[in-house]
Amino acid sequence: MGKRKVLSEEALKELVLPEKGEMLGRVAKLMGSDHIMVQCADGKARLGRIRGKLKRRIWIREGDVVLVAPWDFKTDERCDILWRYTVAQVDYLRDKGYLPKEL
């Protein structure tokens, strides 16, 4: 069994905008394993889980802006992390009004 290859951040060049049922949030704390505490744009702190597609491909650190989708049940407590934005993309989102000033 070989070591998985960590892909470069070239995949982050495309900009993924929030759709219906998704929102932006800022990583507050790394909880370990694939769980992260996220402060969401609606003011609630949710425990986020990194999707398997993003594991080992995109590294997430405290303070990063991420795209999250709250679960259908436990909506106020849990979410899935769908995407991580680069610094340039965060500036674009803030200029276009997608990202609230408090985040």
Z-matrix of the N, CA and C atoms (Angstrom, degrees):
N
C 1 1.451
C 2 1.525 1 107.81
N 3 1.323 2 116.98 1 123.21
C 4 1.449 3 121.81 2 -177.31
C 5 1.520 4 112.95 3 -89.45
N 6 1.309 5 114.75 4 169.35
C 7 1.459 6 121.44 5 178.54
C 8 1.529 7 108.79 6 -79.89
N 9 1.323 8 115.78 7 138.67
C 10 1.461 9 118.82 8 179.94
C 11 1.519 10 110.37 9 -73.26
N 12 1.292 11 115.88 10 140.68
C 13 1.452 12 122.01 11 -178.64
C 14 1.522 13 109.49 12 -83.00
N 15 1.322 14 117.03 13 128.91
C 16 1.453 15 121.51 14 175.39
C 17 1.525 16 106.99 15 -86.00
N 18 1.308 17 116.17 16 117.62
C 19 1.455 18 120.45 17 -177.86
C 20 1.513 19 110.76 18 -74.30
N 21 1.317 20 116.62 19 156.54
C 22 1.457 21 120.69 20 179.75
C 23 1.525 22 110.12 21 -72.81
N 24 1.320 23 116.09 22 173.06
C 25 1.457 24 120.97 23 -177.28
C 26 1.528 25 111.54 24 -84.72
N 27 1.316 26 117.29 25 14.60
C 28 1.460 27 120.93 26 176.50
C 29 1.525 28 110.86 27 -62.93
N 30 1.322 29 116.84 28 -28.54
C 31 1.463 30 120.79 29 179.80
C 32 1.523 31 111.30 30 -67.44
N 33 1.333 32 116.96 31 -18.63
C 34 1.461 33 120.54 32 -179.04
C 35 1.524 34 112.75 33 -82.68
N 36 1.320 35 118.48 34 -1.87
C 37 1.464 36 121.09 35 -177.65
C 38 1.522 37 111.90 36 -63.08
N 39 1.335 38 117.27 37 -36.05
C 40 1.458 39 119.69 38 179.24
C 41 1.525 40 109.30 39 -72.32
N 42 1.312 41 117.01 40 150.34
C 43 1.459 42 122.09 41 -178.12
C 44 1.521 43 109.06 42 -107.03
N 45 1.325 44 116.21 43 120.99
C 46 1.457 45 122.34 44 179.23
C 47 1.520 46 107.31 45 -101.87
N 48 1.330 47 117.33 46 118.39
C 49 1.457 48 121.79 47 -179.23
C 50 1.523 49 110.46 48 -93.83
N 51 1.342 50 117.35 49 151.54
C 52 1.469 51 119.45 50 179.08
C 53 1.527 52 111.42 51 -65.85
N 54 1.319 53 115.88 52 135.52
C 55 1.455 54 122.03 53 176.39
C 56 1.516 55 108.74 54 -106.03
N 57 1.318 56 116.87 55 -172.17
C 58 1.464 57 120.87 56 179.69
C 59 1.527 58 109.94 57 -63.80
N 60 1.317 59 117.10 58 130.93
C 61 1.449 60 122.12 59 -179.33
C 62 1.514 61 114.08 60 86.94
N 63 1.323 62 118.29 61 2.79
C 64 1.456 63 122.61 62 178.69
C 65 1.513 64 109.55 63 -119.94
N 66 1.328 65 117.12 64 155.86
C 67 1.461 66 121.07 65 178.29
C 68 1.516 67 109.41 66 -150.38
N 69 1.310 68 115.03 67 167.06
C 70 1.450 69 121.40 68 178.92
C 71 1.523 70 109.93 69 -93.50
N 72 1.302 71 116.11 70 154.17
C 73 1.458 72 121.13 71 177.88
C 74 1.514 73 109.83 72 -155.73
N 75 1.334 74 115.70 73 165.76
C 76 1.463 75 121.49 74 178.53
C 77 1.527 76 108.24 75 -115.76
N 78 1.321 77 116.25 76 136.24
C 79 1.457 78 121.67 77 -179.65
C 80 1.522 79 108.68 78 -68.40
N 81 1.331 80 116.49 79 121.11
C 82 1.459 81 121.38 80 -179.28
C 83 1.525 82 111.74 81 -95.12
N 84 1.337 83 116.29 82 -39.74
C 85 1.461 84 119.28 83 -175.48
C 86 1.520 85 110.05 84 -157.69
N 87 1.324 86 115.85 85 139.09
C 88 1.457 87 121.30 86 174.22
C 89 1.522 88 107.75 87 -86.98
N 90 1.320 89 116.79 88 123.27
C 91 1.459 90 121.47 89 -173.80
C 92 1.533 91 112.58 90 -95.96
N 93 1.298 92 117.95 91 -12.10
C 94 1.454 93 120.64 92 -177.49
C 95 1.519 94 110.82 93 104.13
N 96 1.332 95 114.86 94 162.04
C 97 1.441 96 122.15 95 -175.79
C 98 1.528 97 108.09 96 58.11
N 99 1.297 98 119.88 97 -121.18
C 100 1.465 99 121.42 98 176.98
C 101 1.524 100 110.49 99 -120.88
N 102 1.323 101 117.07 100 28.99
C 103 1.458 102 122.09 101 -178.95
C 104 1.528 103 111.18 102 -109.57
N 105 1.326 104 114.92 103 140.06
C 106 1.455 105 121.78 104 -177.26
C 107 1.524 106 108.65 105 -140.33
N 108 1.337 107 116.83 106 138.13
C 109 1.462 108 121.28 107 173.98
C 110 1.526 109 107.61 108 -85.68
N 111 1.346 110 115.93 109 123.94
C 112 1.460 111 122.23 110 -175.17
C 113 1.526 112 109.27 111 -119.05
N 114 1.342 113 116.40 112 130.72
C 115 1.465 114 121.85 113 172.68
C 116 1.524 115 106.44 114 -91.71
N 117 1.330 116 116.66 115 108.97
C 118 1.462 117 121.72 116 -172.72
C 119 1.526 118 111.50 117 -84.84
N 120 1.321 119 115.66 118 165.32
C 121 1.457 120 122.54 119 -177.27
C 122 1.523 121 112.01 120 -66.35
N 123 1.336 122 118.88 121 -22.31
C 124 1.461 123 120.97 122 179.17
C 125 1.532 124 112.31 123 -85.07
N 126 1.341 125 117.08 124 5.22
C 127 1.450 126 121.41 125 175.96
C 128 1.516 127 114.92 126 91.96
N 129 1.318 128 118.72 127 -0.67
C 130 1.464 129 121.83 128 -178.44
C 131 1.528 130 110.02 129 -100.35
N 132 1.313 131 115.31 130 145.59
C 133 1.464 132 121.04 131 175.14
C 134 1.523 133 107.57 132 -96.44
N 135 1.318 134 115.96 133 125.07
C 136 1.457 135 121.48 134 -178.45
C 137 1.519 136 110.37 135 -122.09
N 138 1.325 137 115.46 136 150.01
C 139 1.448 138 121.33 137 173.70
C 140 1.521 139 107.44 138 -86.52
N 141 1.313 140 116.08 139 114.30
C 142 1.460 141 120.89 140 -176.53
C 143 1.515 142 111.86 141 -100.11
N 144 1.318 143 114.39 142 150.29
C 145 1.458 144 122.06 143 178.21
C 146 1.522 145 107.57 144 -119.52
N 147 1.332 146 116.46 145 129.08
C 148 1.457 147 120.42 146 178.83
C 149 1.520 148 108.51 147 -74.60
N 150 1.307 149 116.26 148 126.28
C 151 1.462 150 120.65 149 178.92
C 152 1.519 151 110.27 150 -62.20
N 153 1.311 152 116.00 151 151.87
C 154 1.456 153 121.22 152 -178.54
C 155 1.520 154 113.12 153 -61.02
N 156 1.324 155 116.65 154 -30.10
C 157 1.456 156 121.63 155 179.82
C 158 1.529 157 111.32 156 -65.06
N 159 1.341 158 117.14 157 -30.83
C 160 1.457 159 121.32 158 -177.54
C 161 1.521 160 113.65 159 -94.08
N 162 1.317 161 117.84 160 -18.34
C 163 1.462 162 120.57 161 -179.57
C 164 1.516 163 110.01 162 -57.61
N 165 1.309 164 116.01 163 136.24
C 166 1.468 165 124.31 164 177.39
C 167 1.521 166 113.21 165 64.67
N 168 1.317 167 118.56 166 0.34
C 169 1.464 168 120.53 167 177.49
C 170 1.515 169 111.17 168 -106.02
N 171 1.314 170 115.81 169 -40.08
C 172 1.459 171 120.79 170 -179.50
C 173 1.516 172 107.45 171 -123.58
N 174 1.321 173 116.69 172 122.38
C 175 1.455 174 121.81 173 -179.88
C 176 1.511 175 109.01 174 -87.91
N 177 1.316 176 116.48 175 130.87
C 178 1.460 177 122.12 176 -177.76
C 179 1.523 178 108.57 177 -113.86
N 180 1.351 179 115.83 178 132.93
C 181 1.453 180 122.32 179 -179.49
C 182 1.520 181 109.70 180 -122.46
N 183 1.337 182 116.66 181 167.00
C 184 1.466 183 120.65 182 177.15
C 185 1.521 184 109.12 183 -63.27
N 186 1.329 185 115.81 184 139.01
C 187 1.457 186 121.61 185 179.80
C 188 1.513 187 114.65 186 92.29
N 189 1.333 188 118.31 187 -10.37
C 190 1.462 189 120.98 188 178.97
C 191 1.529 190 110.26 189 -70.95
N 192 1.324 191 115.90 190 148.80
C 193 1.459 192 121.83 191 174.48
C 194 1.524 193 107.37 192 -93.53
N 195 1.331 194 115.61 193 128.84
C 196 1.460 195 121.28 194 -176.19
C 197 1.521 196 110.14 195 -128.15
N 198 1.321 197 115.04 196 159.43
C 199 1.458 198 122.76 197 174.17
C 200 1.524 199 107.31 198 -99.15
N 201 1.331 200 116.85 199 125.71
C 202 1.462 201 120.78 200 -177.35
C 203 1.523 202 110.27 201 -123.76
N 204 1.328 203 114.42 202 154.77
C 205 1.464 204 122.06 203 174.91
C 206 1.526 205 107.33 204 -126.43
N 207 1.339 206 118.08 205 112.10
C 208 1.477 207 119.89 206 177.64
C 209 1.521 208 110.66 207 -61.76
N 210 1.327 209 115.13 208 147.02
C 211 1.455 210 120.44 209 178.69
C 212 1.521 211 110.29 210 -68.31
N 213 1.333 212 116.41 211 158.90
C 214 1.461 213 121.63 212 177.54
C 215 1.526 214 111.29 213 -66.88
N 216 1.321 215 117.30 214 -35.97
C 217 1.453 216 121.90 215 173.45
C 218 1.523 217 106.69 216 -111.90
N 219 1.307 218 118.09 217 157.97
C 220 1.470 219 122.81 218 -173.72
C 221 1.531 220 109.84 219 54.24
N 222 1.320 221 116.63 220 45.00
C 223 1.458 222 122.75 221 -175.45
C 224 1.518 223 112.97 222 -58.01
N 225 1.344 224 117.26 223 -35.45
C 226 1.460 225 120.45 224 -176.98
C 227 1.520 226 113.01 225 -86.14
N 228 1.342 227 118.17 226 -4.72
C 229 1.458 228 120.43 227 -173.82
C 230 1.524 229 114.61 228 -117.01
N 231 1.337 230 118.27 229 -33.89
C 232 1.459 231 121.03 230 -171.49
C 233 1.525 232 111.52 231 -128.11
N 234 1.348 233 115.04 232 154.39
C 235 1.462 234 120.47 233 177.84
C 236 1.524 235 109.39 234 -156.32
N 237 1.319 236 115.54 235 165.72
C 238 1.454 237 122.97 236 172.93
C 239 1.521 238 108.30 237 -106.64
N 240 1.316 239 116.74 238 140.43
C 241 1.465 240 121.18 239 176.77
C 242 1.515 241 107.45 240 -93.07
N 243 1.339 242 115.60 241 121.72
C 244 1.455 243 121.29 242 -174.11
C 245 1.522 244 113.53 243 -100.62
N 246 1.338 245 117.35 244 -30.27
C 247 1.464 246 120.10 245 -172.62
C 248 1.513 247 110.53 246 -160.39
N 249 1.336 248 117.35 247 152.09
C 250 1.462 249 123.14 248 172.92
C 251 1.520 250 108.41 249 -119.19
N 252 1.329 251 116.13 250 135.36
C 253 1.458 252 121.91 251 -177.44
C 254 1.522 253 111.19 252 -98.01
N 255 1.341 254 115.92 253 146.21
C 256 1.461 255 121.49 254 174.44
C 257 1.529 256 108.65 255 -80.77
N 258 1.326 257 116.51 256 172.40
C 259 1.460 258 121.39 257 -177.96
C 260 1.536 259 110.64 258 -62.97
N 261 1.324 260 117.59 259 -42.05
C 262 1.463 261 121.08 260 179.61
C 263 1.530 262 110.89 261 -64.55
N 264 1.321 263 116.49 262 -38.64
C 265 1.464 264 120.19 263 178.89
C 266 1.520 265 111.14 264 -68.42
N 267 1.338 266 118.02 265 -35.32
C 268 1.463 267 121.55 266 177.28
C 269 1.525 268 110.13 267 -64.53
N 270 1.332 269 117.27 268 -40.99
C 271 1.466 270 120.54 269 176.66
C 272 1.518 271 110.99 270 -62.22
N 273 1.331 272 117.53 271 -41.54
C 274 1.459 273 121.80 272 178.44
C 275 1.529 274 110.64 273 -63.01
N 276 1.349 275 116.74 274 -45.84
C 277 1.466 276 120.81 275 179.77
C 278 1.521 277 111.50 276 -62.64
N 279 1.332 278 117.39 277 -37.87
C 280 1.462 279 121.34 278 179.14
C 281 1.541 280 110.15 279 -67.90
N 282 1.328 281 117.16 280 -40.36
C 283 1.466 282 120.93 281 179.61
C 284 1.526 283 112.02 282 -66.85
N 285 1.330 284 117.56 283 -36.11
C 286 1.463 285 122.22 284 -177.79
C 287 1.514 286 113.13 285 -84.94
N 288 1.358 287 118.19 286 -5.43
C 289 1.457 288 121.05 287 175.96
C 290 1.508 289 116.05 288 90.18
N 291 1.335 290 118.40 289 7.32
C 292 1.458 291 121.26 290 178.40
C 293 1.537 292 111.04 291 -76.10
N 294 1.323 293 116.42 292 -31.99
C 295 1.452 294 121.99 293 -174.82
C 296 1.525 295 109.80 294 -104.12
N 297 1.335 296 118.33 295 121.91
C 298 1.467 297 120.02 296 177.56
C 299 1.521 298 111.19 297 -65.66
N 300 1.316 299 116.35 298 153.93
C 301 1.465 300 122.01 299 -177.47
C 302 1.533 301 111.73 300 -64.10
N 303 1.346 302 118.15 301 -32.41
C 304 1.460 303 120.24 302 -176.93
C 305 1.523 304 113.60 303 -70.92
N 306 1.342 305 118.36 304 -16.63
C 307 1.447 306 120.80 305 175.52
C 308 1.505 307 108.85 306 -85.56
